[in-house]
Amino acid sequence: MSIQSAHNLRKPQDSQPRPFGVRVSLRTNDPFRKILGPEWQRLHWYATGEARDAALAEMSRRHDYSRPLDSPALVFTPVDTAA
């Protein structure tokens, strides 16, 4: 993969393999599906399963500022390309 403006990256690009991921997608009843489309998703990649699991727990937790009945509106799915 070629990066045209590497100086604009937030973190330096490394060549370390990142086979463990988290897929972030929308629930089937989420109104944002009308805007983003039903196939919208983002993938976040990690070098180790432990790093992925920690990020997955943090992403999917109920945040301190949430209202009592609020829950995460996104679907978080672990992805493993090593399998």
N, C-alpha and C positions, 0 to 999 in steps of 0.2 A: 504494500500500500504506500502510495506516495503522498506526502503532506506538502502542499504548496507553500504555506506560510507557517512553518513550525514555530516561529517566534510568537505567534498568536495563541498557542496552546496554553491552557492553564497549568498543566503539568508537562514536564518533558516526556516525549514519547519514548517508551522502552520496547525492547524486542522480546521481553519475557512472555512466554505463552500464558494465555488466560483461558483455560478450558472450562471454568465454572462461571455460570451466569445466573442472572435474575431477569426474567421476562416480566415487564410491567405492561398490563393491558387494562382495558375498561370492562366493567361489568356489562352484562347484556342489556340491563335496563338503565344504563347511565345516559342521561340526555346529551352528554358531550359526544356520543357516538354519531349524532346527527351532524356535528361540526367536523370531527376528526375522521369519521368513517369507521365502519365496523372492524376493519383490519388493523387499526392503529395499535402499535406496540413499541416499546423501547427495550433494548437489551443493555444490561450493565455486566461487564466481564471482570472476573477476579482470578488471581493466580492460584489460590488455594480454596478448597472446599470450606475451610474454617472462616476465611475472610468473606466468602459468599454468604455463609450461614449467618454471620454476624450482621452483614449488611441487610440481608433478608429480614432478620428479626427487627432491626431498627426501622426499615422502610414500612413494615406491616404493623407495627405497634400502634396502639391507641395513644395519641400524643397528649401531653399534660394540659394543653389549652383546649382540648376537645370538649364539646358538650356531653352530658351524661349518656345520651343515646347515640352519639356519633360513632361511626366505625369507618375504617379506611374505605374509600370509594374505588380503589384500584384493586386489581387482581395481581398478586405477586406469585410467580411460578419459578421454582429452581430449574436451571438448565445445566446439563452436564454433557459436554461434547466429547469427553474422554470415554464415555460408555459406548 
